[in-house]
Amino acid sequence: MKTILFHPERDADAIPQAAAILRRGGLLGIPTETVYGLGADALNETAVRHIFEAKGRPQDNPLIIHVPDASGGAVLAGAADHDPAPAGDRSLANYRRA
């Protein structure tokens, strides 16, 4: 495993580089006000499995998924049913391709 520290306050390429890691199925440690979160593409089964492995988390203990707005939740609900996201919406499906 390779550790890379990103400094978006000093490096304009930091966020695009971190996003590329997520698109490739990698994991990111993300600092918050209280803890570090472990982030991955929630629609990538391999990436999600890696979160469970990295945390030693039992498979029956679900993960929390953060979305940018209510439409992101609708996209995830559709992904669970294997329905494509509506064209032109401002949703996770569009963020993944950015």
C-alpha beads as a LAMMPS data file, in Angstrom:
LAMMPS data file: protein, C-alpha beads

98 atoms
97 bonds

1 atom types
1 bond types

-500.0 500.0 xlo xhi
-500.0 500.0 ylo yhi
-500.0 500.0 zlo zhi

Masses

1 110.0

Atoms # bond

1 1 1 0.000 0.000 0.000
2 1 1 1.280 3.429 -0.927
3 1 1 0.584 6.466 1.264
4 1 1 0.235 9.839 -0.436
5 1 1 -0.433 13.061 1.464
6 1 1 -2.533 15.568 -0.433
7 1 1 -2.502 19.273 0.387
8 1 1 -5.343 20.898 -1.566
9 1 1 -4.652 24.235 0.115
10 1 1 -1.224 24.295 -1.603
11 1 1 -1.670 22.018 -4.613
12 1 1 -4.384 22.574 -7.232
13 1 1 -3.878 18.988 -8.485
14 1 1 -4.564 17.379 -5.096
15 1 1 -8.324 16.949 -5.462
16 1 1 -8.196 15.659 -9.062
17 1 1 -5.470 13.199 -8.020
18 1 1 -7.508 11.983 -5.040
19 1 1 -10.590 11.633 -7.252
20 1 1 -8.547 9.541 -9.697
21 1 1 -7.628 7.166 -6.868
22 1 1 -11.306 6.733 -6.037
23 1 1 -12.197 6.140 -9.695
24 1 1 -9.535 3.391 -9.848
25 1 1 -11.113 1.678 -6.840
26 1 1 -8.584 2.908 -4.297
27 1 1 -9.191 4.061 -0.742
28 1 1 -8.658 7.492 0.798
29 1 1 -8.193 8.449 4.435
30 1 1 -10.181 11.649 4.906
31 1 1 -9.793 13.867 7.989
32 1 1 -12.951 15.311 9.503
33 1 1 -13.525 17.491 12.564
34 1 1 -13.556 14.484 14.881
35 1 1 -12.176 11.354 13.185
36 1 1 -10.586 10.091 10.006
37 1 1 -12.972 8.547 7.536
38 1 1 -12.091 5.879 5.019
39 1 1 -13.479 6.740 1.597
40 1 1 -14.077 4.705 -1.538
41 1 1 -16.396 4.578 -4.541
42 1 1 -19.596 3.169 -3.023
43 1 1 -20.606 1.747 -6.407
44 1 1 -17.374 -0.244 -6.794
45 1 1 -17.801 -3.630 -5.080
46 1 1 -14.054 -4.269 -4.914
47 1 1 -13.380 -0.886 -3.299
48 1 1 -16.140 -1.464 -0.741
49 1 1 -14.738 -4.920 0.052
50 1 1 -11.329 -3.284 0.623
51 1 1 -12.870 -0.935 3.204
52 1 1 -14.267 -3.911 5.117
53 1 1 -10.866 -5.633 4.925
54 1 1 -8.878 -2.518 5.934
55 1 1 -11.111 -1.897 8.944
56 1 1 -11.520 -5.555 9.900
57 1 1 -15.254 -4.805 9.764
58 1 1 -17.752 -7.691 9.755
59 1 1 -19.788 -7.964 6.545
60 1 1 -23.035 -7.627 8.509
61 1 1 -22.019 -4.197 9.852
62 1 1 -23.094 -1.767 7.095
63 1 1 -21.136 1.260 5.931
64 1 1 -22.388 4.830 5.783
65 1 1 -22.471 6.412 2.337
66 1 1 -22.272 10.194 2.051
67 1 1 -23.907 11.836 -0.963
68 1 1 -23.780 15.456 -2.164
69 1 1 -27.569 15.966 -2.083
70 1 1 -30.894 14.116 -2.062
71 1 1 -30.578 13.137 -5.713
72 1 1 -27.386 11.253 -4.831
73 1 1 -29.402 9.060 -2.475
74 1 1 -31.898 8.407 -5.247
75 1 1 -29.060 7.346 -7.551
76 1 1 -27.742 4.905 -4.974
77 1 1 -31.214 3.476 -4.465
78 1 1 -31.442 3.054 -8.240
79 1 1 -27.993 1.450 -8.353
80 1 1 -29.151 -1.103 -5.796
81 1 1 -31.988 -1.974 -8.166
82 1 1 -29.612 -1.761 -11.158
83 1 1 -31.530 1.170 -12.639
84 1 1 -29.460 3.789 -14.470
85 1 1 -29.495 7.351 -13.187
86 1 1 -31.808 9.707 -15.062
87 1 1 -29.997 11.574 -17.814
88 1 1 -28.835 15.074 -16.957
89 1 1 -29.314 14.850 -13.205
90 1 1 -26.805 16.251 -10.735
91 1 1 -25.989 12.925 -9.102
92 1 1 -23.240 10.536 -8.105
93 1 1 -23.265 8.931 -11.523
94 1 1 -22.114 12.263 -12.981
95 1 1 -19.553 12.864 -10.204
96 1 1 -17.939 9.468 -10.900
97 1 1 -17.148 10.472 -14.479
98 1 1 -15.691 13.867 -13.570

Bonds

1 1 1 2
2 1 2 3
3 1 3 4
4 1 4 5
5 1 5 6
6 1 6 7
7 1 7 8
8 1 8 9
9 1 9 10
10 1 10 11
11 1 11 12
12 1 12 13
13 1 13 14
14 1 14 15
15 1 15 16
16 1 16 17
17 1 17 18
18 1 18 19
19 1 19 20
20 1 20 21
21 1 21 22
22 1 22 23
23 1 23 24
24 1 24 25
25 1 25 26
26 1 26 27
27 1 27 28
28 1 28 29
29 1 29 30
30 1 30 31
31 1 31 32
32 1 32 33
33 1 33 34
34 1 34 35
35 1 35 36
36 1 36 37
37 1 37 38
38 1 38 39
39 1 39 40
40 1 40 41
41 1 41 42
42 1 42 43
43 1 43 44
44 1 44 45
45 1 45 46
46 1 46 47
47 1 47 48
48 1 48 49
49 1 49 50
50 1 50 51
51 1 51 52
52 1 52 53
53 1 53 54
54 1 54 55
55 1 55 56
56 1 56 57
57 1 57 58
58 1 58 59
59 1 59 60
60 1 60 61
61 1 61 62
62 1 62 63
63 1 63 64
64 1 64 65
65 1 65 66
66 1 66 67
67 1 67 68
68 1 68 69
69 1 69 70
70 1 70 71
71 1 71 72
72 1 72 73
73 1 73 74
74 1 74 75
75 1 75 76
76 1 76 77
77 1 77 78
78 1 78 79
79 1 79 80
80 1 80 81
81 1 81 82
82 1 82 83
83 1 83 84
84 1 84 85
85 1 85 86
86 1 86 87
87 1 87 88
88 1 88 89
89 1 89 90
90 1 90 91
91 1 91 92
92 1 92 93
93 1 93 94
94 1 94 95
95 1 95 96
96 1 96 97
97 1 97 98
